[in-house]
Amino acid sequence: MTRPLDAGVRGAFDDAVREAEAMLERYPVCEAVEIFVDGRFVRDVPRRLN
């Protein structure tokens, strides 16, 4: 069973990934967006190839 906090953290992470993907669409010169939480690297979101 998923705890409510886990679901909230997962939702916030999913929001961050969606925002990173939107940034890549807005700024075509960017190759990737890095996601950090509390100063720690969490994930690299690369540009999707067409």
MDTraj code that builds the backbone (N, CA, C; nanometers):
import mdtraj as md
import numpy as np

residues = "MET THR ARG PRO LEU ASP ALA GLY VAL ARG GLY ALA PHE ASP ASP ALA VAL ARG GLU ALA GLU ALA MET LEU GLU ARG TYR PRO VAL CYS GLU ALA VAL GLU ILE PHE VAL ASP GLY ARG PHE VAL ARG ASP VAL PRO ARG ARG LEU ASN".split()
xyz = np.array([
    [0.0843, -0.1187, 0.0000],
    [0.0000, 0.0000, 0.0000],
    [0.0883, 0.1245, 0.0000],
    [0.0526, 0.2213, -0.0782],
    [0.1281, 0.3460, -0.0880],
    [0.0843, 0.4413, 0.0221],
    [0.1822, 0.4979, 0.0909],
    [0.1518, 0.5973, 0.1932],
    [0.1205, 0.7302, 0.1257],
    [0.0356, 0.8138, 0.1855],
    [0.0014, 0.9435, 0.1242],
    [0.1237, 1.0302, 0.0945],
    [0.2219, 1.0294, 0.1826],
    [0.3421, 1.1093, 0.1607],
    [0.4149, 1.0609, 0.0355],
    [0.4241, 0.9285, 0.0183],
    [0.4906, 0.8740, -0.1003],
    [0.4208, 0.9201, -0.2273],
    [0.2894, 0.9193, -0.2272],
    [0.2131, 0.9624, -0.3438],
    [0.2354, 1.1108, -0.3707],
    [0.2432, 1.1908, -0.2658],
    [0.2677, 1.3340, -0.2816],
    [0.4050, 1.3627, -0.3373],
    [0.5047, 1.2905, -0.2892],
    [0.6411, 1.3080, -0.3396],
    [0.6485, 1.2651, -0.4854],
    [0.5851, 1.1546, -0.5161],
    [0.5842, 1.1059, -0.6550],
    [0.5134, 1.2068, -0.7462],
    [0.4050, 1.2646, -0.6995],
    [0.3340, 1.3653, -0.7777],
    [0.4202, 1.4878, -0.8025],
    [0.4937, 1.5316, -0.7011],
    [0.5818, 1.6476, -0.7163],
    [0.6945, 1.6163, -0.8139],
    [0.7474, 1.4951, -0.8088],
    [0.8528, 1.4548, -0.9011],
    [0.7995, 1.4519, -1.0439],
    [0.6809, 1.3952, -1.0623],
    [0.6192, 1.3915, -1.1960],
    [0.5970, 1.5331, -1.2488],
    [0.5558, 1.6260, -1.1618],
    [0.5379, 1.7657, -1.2017],
    [0.6710, 1.8257, -1.2471],
    [0.7779, 1.7942, -1.1755],
    [0.9106, 1.8466, -1.2112],
    [0.9557, 1.7926, -1.3470],
    [0.9292, 1.6659, -1.3737],
    [0.9656, 1.6075, -1.5030],
    [0.8852, 1.6728, -1.6149],
    [0.7560, 1.6935, -1.5936],
    [0.6735, 1.7595, -1.6954],
    [0.7221, 1.9024, -1.7215],
    [0.7588, 1.9739, -1.6164],
    [0.8096, 2.1102, -1.6328],
    [0.9428, 2.1083, -1.7078],
    [1.0275, 2.0125, -1.6798],
    [1.1550, 2.0004, -1.7516],
    [1.1304, 1.9748, -1.9000],
    [1.0362, 1.8876, -1.9316],
    [1.0031, 1.8602, -2.0716],
    [0.9468, 1.9848, -2.1404],
    [0.8666, 2.0624, -2.0683],
    [0.8120, 2.1862, -2.1240],
    [0.9237, 2.2883, -2.1491],
    [1.0211, 2.2941, -2.0587],
    [1.1346, 2.3840, -2.0770],
    [1.2132, 2.3465, -2.2021],
    [1.2300, 2.2183, -2.2254],
    [1.3026, 2.1739, -2.3445],
    [1.2293, 2.2136, -2.4724],
    [1.0976, 2.2146, -2.4666],
    [1.0197, 2.2587, -2.5825],
    [1.0321, 2.4097, -2.6041],
    [1.0325, 2.4857, -2.4947],
    [1.0406, 2.6320, -2.5042],
    [1.1785, 2.6808, -2.5472],
    [1.2817, 2.6084, -2.5094],
    [1.4198, 2.6498, -2.5364],
    [1.4904, 2.5427, -2.6197],
    [1.4786, 2.5525, -2.7518],
    [1.5314, 2.4482, -2.8399],
    [1.6831, 2.4288, -2.8329],
    [1.7578, 2.5262, -2.7819],
    [1.9029, 2.5085, -2.7737],
    [1.9442, 2.4214, -2.6544],
    [1.8539, 2.4005, -2.5602],
    [1.8832, 2.3151, -2.4441],
    [1.8809, 2.1688, -2.4854],
    [1.9783, 2.0937, -2.4385],
    [1.9846, 1.9510, -2.4687],
    [1.9249, 1.8659, -2.3569],
    [1.9273, 1.9189, -2.2348],
    [1.8754, 1.8433, -2.1208],
    [1.8491, 1.9397, -2.0055],
    [1.7657, 1.8945, -1.9125],
    [1.7380, 1.9693, -1.7902],
    [1.7687, 1.8761, -1.6740],
    [1.8427, 1.9266, -1.5767],
    [1.8758, 1.8481, -1.4585],
    [1.7813, 1.8864, -1.3453],
    [1.7334, 1.7863, -1.2734],
    [1.6441, 1.8091, -1.1600],
    [1.7234, 1.7853, -1.0319],
    [1.7171, 1.8844, -0.9434],
    [1.7836, 1.8758, -0.8135],
    [1.6792, 1.8903, -0.7038],
    [1.6994, 1.8210, -0.5929],
    [1.6144, 1.8330, -0.4750],
    [1.7063, 1.8578, -0.3558],
    [1.6828, 1.9674, -0.2879],
    [1.7659, 2.0050, -0.1728],
    [1.9141, 2.0039, -0.2073],
    [1.9478, 2.0507, -0.3277],
    [2.0867, 2.0589, -0.3694],
    [2.1483, 1.9299, -0.4185],
    [2.0702, 1.8228, -0.4212],
    [2.1214, 1.6930, -0.4670],
    [2.0624, 1.6585, -0.6031],
    [2.1498, 1.6119, -0.6933],
    [2.1063, 1.5730, -0.8265],
    [2.0122, 1.4536, -0.8164],
    [1.8988, 1.4611, -0.8902],
    [1.8000, 1.3539, -0.8871],
    [1.7851, 1.2866, -1.0231],
    [1.7735, 1.3693, -1.1289],
    [1.7487, 1.3093, -1.2608],
    [1.7857, 1.4080, -1.3715],
    [1.8291, 1.3510, -1.4811],
    [1.8568, 1.4257, -1.6023],
    [1.7427, 1.3954, -1.7003],
    [1.6795, 1.5004, -1.7513],
    [1.5702, 1.4829, -1.8482],
    [1.6232, 1.5284, -1.9838],
    [1.6590, 1.4330, -2.0724],
    [1.7135, 1.4699, -2.2026],
    [1.6044, 1.5082, -2.3014],
    [1.6457, 1.5809, -2.4039],
    [1.5542, 1.6143, -2.5122],
    [1.5161, 1.4845, -2.5832],
    [1.3894, 1.4706, -2.6142],
    [1.3419, 1.3526, -2.6867],
    [1.3735, 1.3687, -2.8355],
    [1.4225, 1.2635, -2.8957],
    [1.4480, 1.2670, -3.0383],
    [1.3167, 1.2517, -3.1136],
    [1.3002, 1.3274, -3.2201],
    [1.1767, 1.3192, -3.2997],
    [1.1736, 1.1955, -3.3835],
])
top = md.Topology()
chain = top.add_chain()
for i, resn in enumerate(residues, 1):
    res = top.add_residue(resn, chain, resSeq=i)
    for name in ("N", "CA", "C"):
        top.add_atom(name, md.element.get_by_symbol(name[0]), res)
traj = md.Trajectory(xyz[None], top)
